[in-house]
């Protein structure tokens, strides 16, 4: 079945990893990469929920048709957020490439 809407978590736990690393430990992912990875995972999860809700609705197993609409809306919002993150990152990159030293 579909999972309930969860609270958004703040980004501060992602930035709190200030432990010293020695040469043998793997390089930890940056906050920037963690935000993108989190957004991609969110899109994958919401897409799976949406497809499941569509299937359940089509087969008549879904008691509440509004759940399918909610899943579709969550999926659309997650994809839109990922696209906006990508657009902002590309804008920032193009600004950095225009800087002359």
VENHU-V572365 format. One record per backbone hydrogen bond with DSSP energy under -1.0 kcal/mol. CO is the residue of the C=O (numbers start at 1). NH is the residue of the N-H. If there is no record, write none. Layout:
co->[CO/CO]
nh->[NH/NH]
This chain:
co->[11/16/30/31/32/33/34/35/36/37/38/39/40/41/42/43/44/45/46/47/48/49/50/51/52/53/54/55/56/56/64/65/66/67/68/69/70/71/72/73/74/75/76/77/78/79/80/81/82/83/84/85/86/87/88/89/90/91/92/93]
nh->[15/18/34/35/36/37/38/39/40/41/42/43/44/45/46/47/48/49/50/51/52/53/54/55/56/57/58/59/61/62/67/69/70/71/72/73/74/75/76/77/78/79/80/81/82/83/84/85/86/87/88/89/90/91/92/93/94/95/96/97]
